[in-house]
Amino acid sequence: MQTKGRQSADFQSLLEGQQDLICRFHRHELQPHQCGSILIQQIKVPLATVWSILRRFDKPQVYKRFIQTCDIVEGDGGVGTIREVQLVSSIPATSSIERLEILDEEEHIISFRVLGGGHRLQNYRSITSLHPQEIDGVIGTLVLESYVVDIPEGNTREETHMFVDTVVRCNLKALGQVSQHRYFHESNAPEPQAPSVAVARNEEAVQG
């Protein structure tokens, strides 16, 4: 219990240290019927490797384990591109139609909005940004991902948080694993330990 509490305190301290980045890149207009979170992950891999995976709006299934297939239905991969993803049968949804809102190659930011599909999460919008950071003496990557979403009718704010945070947390963990695996094989560098993720349910942090 002490170890868990210490890790929670460490992540809270990490979150508080990123307020400038949160204010700059992760401001959302959060409505009364919506909820939102910010999740943080540290990856002991250079930013360029992580970005090469994250930026591929046409291939989210490379690291998002809940996605089975992805088809581009409109656009060429740039802002405004629309994709339709088919989801695995283990989650209570079948598909999602999503539009690329931001793809900033200089600031390393990607954002998408859900337009529809076979699920209950309406008006979902996600922003993910990458930032170089020294982690245990190694130049790695800090990943910040924030989202806002409507609270489905019949669900509580806490239930919505629990479901969406779990999905995003799994995606970030997988992004770290895939990035580390790719970097390890490209550079023959020692593969680092598994990355860790923090969830911040401070909705004031994501409100614009």
C-alpha positions in Angstrom: 0.0 0.0 0.0 2.9 2.4 0.8 4.5 1.7 -2.6 1.2 2.4 -4.4 0.7 5.6 -2.5 4.2 6.7 -3.2 3.8 6.0 -6.9 0.5 8.0 -6.9 2.3 10.9 -5.2 5.1 10.7 -7.7 2.7 10.9 -10.7 0.8 13.7 -9.1 4.0 15.6 -8.8 4.8 14.8 -12.4 1.4 16.1 -13.5 1.8 19.3 -11.5 5.2 19.9 -13.2 3.5 19.8 -16.7 1.0 22.6 -16.1 2.6 24.9 -18.8 2.3 22.1 -21.4 -1.3 21.3 -20.3 -2.4 24.9 -20.5 -0.7 25.3 -23.9 -1.8 22.1 -25.7 -4.7 20.5 -23.7 -7.4 23.0 -23.2 -11.0 21.8 -23.9 -14.4 23.4 -23.7 -15.9 21.0 -21.2 -19.7 21.2 -21.1 -21.8 20.3 -18.0 -22.9 17.0 -19.6 -19.3 16.0 -20.4 -16.3 14.6 -18.6 -12.6 14.6 -19.3 -9.2 13.5 -18.1 -5.5 13.9 -18.8 -3.2 10.8 -18.9 0.6 10.9 -18.7 3.1 8.4 -19.9 6.9 8.4 -19.9 8.7 6.3 -22.5 12.4 5.8 -22.5 12.6 6.1 -26.2 13.5 9.2 -28.4 10.6 11.3 -29.5 11.1 10.7 -33.2 10.4 6.9 -32.7 7.2 7.5 -30.7 6.0 10.1 -33.2 6.6 7.9 -36.2 4.0 5.5 -34.7 1.6 8.0 -33.2 1.3 10.2 -36.3 0.0 7.5 -38.6 -3.8 8.3 -38.5 -4.3 5.5 -41.0 -2.7 2.8 -38.9 -3.9 3.1 -35.3 -4.1 -0.6 -35.0 -0.3 -0.8 -34.8 -0.6 0.1 -31.1 -4.3 0.4 -30.3 -5.2 -3.2 -29.3 -8.9 -2.6 -29.3 -8.9 -1.8 -33.1 -9.1 -4.7 -35.5 -9.0 -2.8 -38.8 -8.8 0.8 -40.1 -10.0 2.1 -43.5 -9.6 5.7 -44.8 -13.0 6.7 -46.2 -12.1 10.3 -47.0 -8.9 12.3 -47.4 -5.2 11.7 -47.9 -3.9 11.3 -44.3 -3.8 15.1 -43.6 -6.1 17.2 -41.4 -9.7 16.5 -42.3 -9.1 12.8 -43.2 -11.8 10.5 -42.0 -11.3 6.9 -40.9 -13.6 4.1 -40.0 -12.2 1.6 -37.5 -13.6 -1.8 -36.6 -13.3 -2.7 -33.0 -12.5 -6.1 -31.4 -15.4 -8.0 -29.9 -14.2 -7.8 -26.3 -15.5 -4.3 -25.8 -19.1 -3.0 -25.9 -18.8 -1.3 -29.3 -18.4 -2.3 -33.0 -17.0 0.6 -34.9 -16.0 4.2 -34.8 -15.9 6.9 -37.5 -13.2 9.5 -36.7 -11.8 12.7 -38.2 -8.3 14.0 -37.9 -8.4 17.5 -36.4 -4.7 18.3 -35.8 -1.5 16.9 -37.2 1.3 19.2 -36.1 4.7 17.8 -37.3 6.7 20.5 -35.5 5.0 20.5 -32.1 4.2 16.7 -32.3 0.5 17.0 -31.7 -2.3 14.8 -33.1 -6.0 15.2 -32.3 -9.1 13.4 -33.6 -12.8 13.7 -33.1 -15.4 10.9 -33.2 -18.2 11.6 -35.7 -20.2 8.5 -35.1 -20.2 4.7 -35.1 -21.4 1.7 -33.2 -20.7 2.9 -29.7 -22.2 5.2 -27.0 -19.3 7.7 -26.6 -20.6 10.8 -28.4 -18.6 14.0 -29.1 -15.4 12.3 -28.1 -12.3 14.4 -28.8 -8.7 13.5 -28.0 -5.5 15.5 -28.1 -2.1 13.8 -27.7 1.2 15.7 -27.5 4.8 14.4 -27.3 7.6 16.2 -25.5 11.3 15.4 -25.0 12.1 14.6 -21.4 15.1 13.2 -19.5 13.9 10.0 -17.8 16.4 8.3 -15.4 19.3 9.9 -17.2 18.0 8.9 -20.7 16.5 11.3 -23.2 13.0 9.9 -23.7 9.5 11.1 -24.4 6.7 12.4 -22.3 3.3 11.7 -23.7 0.3 13.7 -22.6 -3.2 12.6 -23.8 -6.4 14.5 -22.9 -10.0 13.8 -23.9 -13.5 15.1 -23.4 -16.6 13.1 -24.1 -20.4 13.2 -23.4 -21.6 11.2 -20.4 -24.0 8.6 -21.9 -27.5 8.6 -20.7 -27.8 6.1 -17.9 -24.2 6.3 -16.9 -22.5 8.4 -14.2 -19.5 10.6 -14.6 -17.4 8.1 -12.7 -18.5 5.2 -14.8 -17.6 7.1 -18.0 -14.2 8.0 -16.6 -13.5 4.5 -15.6 -14.3 3.1 -19.0 -12.6 5.7 -21.1 -9.5 6.0 -18.9 -9.1 2.2 -19.1 -9.1 2.3 -22.9 -6.7 5.2 -23.1 -4.4 3.8 -20.5 -4.2 0.5 -22.4 -3.5 2.4 -25.7 -0.7 4.5 -24.0 0.9 1.4 -22.5 0.8 -0.3 -25.9 2.3 2.8 -27.6 5.2 2.6 -25.1 5.7 -1.1 -25.7 5.6 -0.8 -29.5 7.9 2.3 -29.5 10.4 0.5 -27.3 10.3 -2.6 -29.4 10.9 -0.6 -32.6 13.7 1.5 -31.2 15.4 -1.6 -29.7 15.4 -3.4 -33.0 16.5 -0.3 -35.0 19.3 0.7 -32.7 20.2 -2.6 -31.0 20.0 -0.6 -27.7 19.0 -2.4 -24.4 15.2 -2.5 -24.1 14.1 -0.4 -21.1 11.6 -1.4 -18.5 7.9 -1.3 -19.1 6.5 2.3 -19.1 4.1 3.6 -16.6 0.9 5.6 -16.9 -0.8 8.2 -14.6 -4.4 9.3 -14.8 -5.4 12.7 -13.6 -9.1 13.2 -13.1 -8.7 16.9 -12.5 -11.3 18.3 -14.9 -10.1 21.9 -14.2 -6.9 20.9 -16.0 -8.7 20.2 -19.3 -11.3 23.0 -19.3 -10.8 25.9 -21.6 
